[in-house]
Amino acid sequence: MTRLESFIRRMTAQRDILDQVCAEVAKIEGPVIELGLGNGRTFHHLRERLPGRRIVAFDRALAAHSSSIPEPENLVLGEIRETASRFIGIDAALVHADIGTGYEDRDAVTSTWLPDLTARLLRVGGIAVSGTPLDHPQLQRLAPPPSVPADRYFIFRRV
């Protein structure tokens, strides 16, 4: 599979999962946390699917398209591990994390802190969607939609 094909599969899986969970997230109180704003495509998608919901986006530096930048009070720049830790206990309805790099060594480091951070940001019953597995005792893995191949993108509920 080419890198382009892999990217398309990842984006399709991300969209299909977010579309599935947004109906449920709309019924859960709390903000949405976007770990990894990037160019803002997912932020823009979430803003359309969850109108009026506070979405707090985190990234190392601002690189988003001008139409996909959150309000200044909802944009947090710096090392995500450090900046998002200040939001522990926010009781988020949804945490979306798309911060994998595709480099196994770097992603292995991220996997040492991302699952715990995600669990601590979510409210009980909240949903996490991630491009990487989130192995944590408080995160119960959920089945993705049929359109998403196994282990392509992941959904969890905070228990």
C-alpha positions in Angstrom: 0.0 0.0 0.0 1.3 3.4 -0.9 1.6 6.2 1.7 -1.2 8.1 -0.1 -3.5 5.0 0.1 -2.7 4.6 3.7 -3.4 8.3 4.4 -6.8 8.1 2.6 -7.7 5.0 4.6 -6.8 6.7 7.8 -8.8 9.9 7.0 -11.8 7.8 5.9 -11.6 5.8 9.1 -11.3 9.0 11.1 -14.3 10.6 9.4 -16.5 7.5 9.7 -15.7 7.1 13.4 -16.2 10.7 14.2 -19.5 10.8 12.3 -20.7 7.7 14.3 -19.7 9.1 17.7 -20.8 12.7 17.3 -24.5 11.8 17.7 -23.7 10.2 21.0 -21.3 13.0 22.1 -24.0 15.5 21.4 -25.9 14.0 24.4 -22.9 14.1 26.8 -22.0 17.3 28.6 -18.5 18.7 28.4 -16.1 20.1 25.9 -14.4 18.4 23.1 -10.6 18.1 23.3 -8.6 18.0 20.0 -5.1 16.7 20.6 -3.2 17.6 17.5 -4.8 20.5 15.5 -2.5 20.1 12.5 -4.0 21.8 9.5 -7.4 21.9 11.3 -9.4 19.5 9.1 -10.7 17.5 12.0 -11.4 20.6 14.1 -13.4 22.0 11.2 -15.3 18.6 10.9 -16.1 18.5 14.6 -17.2 22.1 14.6 -19.7 21.3 11.9 -20.9 18.1 13.5 -21.1 19.6 17.1 -22.3 23.2 16.6 -22.0 25.4 19.6 -19.8 22.9 21.5 -16.6 24.2 23.0 -13.6 22.6 21.2 -10.2 23.1 22.8 -7.4 22.3 20.4 -3.8 21.6 21.3 -0.7 21.5 19.1 3.0 22.3 19.2 2.7 25.2 16.8 -0.1 26.8 14.8 -0.2 25.4 11.2 -3.9 25.3 10.6 -5.8 26.8 7.6 -7.2 30.2 8.5 -10.8 28.8 8.3 -9.9 26.1 10.9 -8.4 27.9 13.8 -10.2 27.9 17.1 -10.8 31.1 19.1 -7.7 32.2 21.0 -9.1 31.0 24.4 -9.6 27.5 22.9 -6.2 27.2 21.2 -3.3 25.8 23.4 0.2 25.8 21.9 3.2 23.9 23.2 4.2 20.4 24.0 0.8 18.5 24.1 1.9 16.3 27.0 2.6 19.3 29.1 -0.1 21.8 28.0 -3.0 19.3 28.0 -2.0 18.1 31.5 -3.2 21.5 32.8 -6.7 20.5 31.6 -7.0 17.2 33.6 -10.4 17.1 35.2 -12.1 19.1 32.5 -14.6 16.2 32.1 -14.5 16.2 28.3 -17.3 14.5 26.4 -14.9 13.7 23.6 -11.1 13.5 23.2 -9.8 13.1 19.7 -6.1 12.3 19.5 -4.4 12.2 16.1 -0.8 12.7 17.0 0.9 9.6 15.7 3.9 10.2 13.5 4.2 6.9 11.7 7.6 6.4 13.3 7.4 3.4 15.7 10.1 4.8 18.1 8.4 8.2 18.5 4.9 6.7 18.7 6.1 4.2 21.4 7.1 7.2 23.5 3.7 8.9 23.0 2.0 5.6 24.0 3.6 5.9 27.4 1.7 9.0 28.3 -1.3 9.5 25.9 -3.6 6.8 27.3 -3.4 8.1 30.9 -3.8 11.7 29.8 -6.8 10.8 27.7 -8.5 9.0 30.5 -7.9 11.9 32.9 -9.3 14.4 30.4 -12.5 12.5 29.8 -15.6 12.4 32.0 -17.0 9.0 32.9 -19.0 7.9 29.8 -17.0 10.1 27.5 -15.6 8.9 24.2 -12.0 8.8 23.0 -11.1 8.5 19.3 -7.5 7.9 18.5 -5.2 7.0 15.6 -3.2 4.9 18.0 -4.3 2.3 20.6 -5.0 3.7 24.1 -4.3 0.8 26.5 -5.6 2.0 29.9 -7.8 0.3 32.6 -10.3 3.2 32.5 -10.7 3.1 28.7 -13.0 0.4 27.2 -12.4 -0.3 23.6 -15.5 -0.1 21.4 -16.1 -1.5 17.9 -15.6 0.8 15.0 -18.2 1.1 12.2 -18.1 -1.7 9.6 -16.4 0.6 7.1 -13.3 0.9 9.3 -10.7 -2.0 9.1 -9.7 -3.5 12.4 -6.8 -1.6 14.1 -7.0 1.3 11.6 -8.5 3.8 14.1 -9.7 3.3 17.6 -12.8 4.2 19.8 -12.9 4.0 23.6 -15.4 4.9 26.3 -14.2 6.1 29.7 -15.5 3.7 32.4 
